[in-house]
Amino acid sequence: MTNILGVIGGSGLYEMEGMKNVRRVAVRTPFGSPSDAVTVGELEGRTLAFLPRHGRGHRFSPSQVNYRANVYAMKKIGVDALLSISAVGSMKERIRPGDIVVVDQFYDLTRFRPNTFFSDGVAGHITFADPVCPDLSVVAYEAARKVVRRVHRGGTYLCMEGPAFSTRAESRIHRKWGVDVIGMTNLPEAKLAREAEICYATLALATDYDCWHATREDVSVDAILEVLHRNVENSKRIVREVARRLPLSGECRCGEALKFAIITDRKRIPPAARKRLSLLLGKYL
């Protein structure tokens, strides 16, 4: 059963009409500070926790976001379903700016980001063939369909390092690979959510056609912000619809992703590592 729905996305999402008992919670983690305090409140009979991925005022670039601290903080306050709301560029003609894609695959081109909780004495290998929670993805798709006309179910999200946008050569190559959207933020977020045994799904909001489209302007910050501002209210309505559809069916395996993942001999795990990862590994150690 889903206890708390977590939402990681833009700074405006936590300003939702009808939220009760709203409070800001500062969370400490062994991996440093999250991007910001977590805004927690009650909506549609469900506890929601919002975290602005880039911090209030958009202080952190995609490469600077402390993804480990963000996901760990969500786990620590009891989040077991995590919805990511992210701006992306469209790599397909049929995915128009303003459309939403509920992605089901990722391709990782990031290079400079810590992407696992397992290090310094603990080795673990999660199964990541299907990187999003099937149950939460269905709920997110159904919720989005109720709010927005053009929603695409399934697709591959290519996560680039950034912060610069693609060159034309890169954009054309990515198109040939057959990916559907391109962004800078959902990895290692999705991997860490799986390691934290949190159900994870992505709503990818298409804001532009990157720079491959012959008859559209190249991607720019102004263009992205214009579409995002139009979509803030839609995103809030989708979050509300997701909350109404919880709890999840409980048929997914996200909650036991670490059951067979730990390779290290339990007797050889250092005390410091046990303490650092007790929130994640306690039930297995």
Protein Blocks (a to p, Z undefined) as FASTA:
>chain_A
ZZbdcddddfklmmcghiahiacdddddfebpafbdcddddeehiacddddfkoghilac
fklpcfklmmmmmmmnopabdcdddddddfbfklcghiacddfbdcdfbfkbcfbfbegh
iacdddfkbmccfklmmmmmmmmmmmpmbdcedidddddfbjbdcdfklmmmmmmnopab
dcfklpcklmmmmmnopacddddddfbehjmbfkbccddfklmmmmmmmmmmmmmmmmmm
mmmmpccehlamklmmmmmmpmbdfklpcfklmmmmmmmmmmmZZ
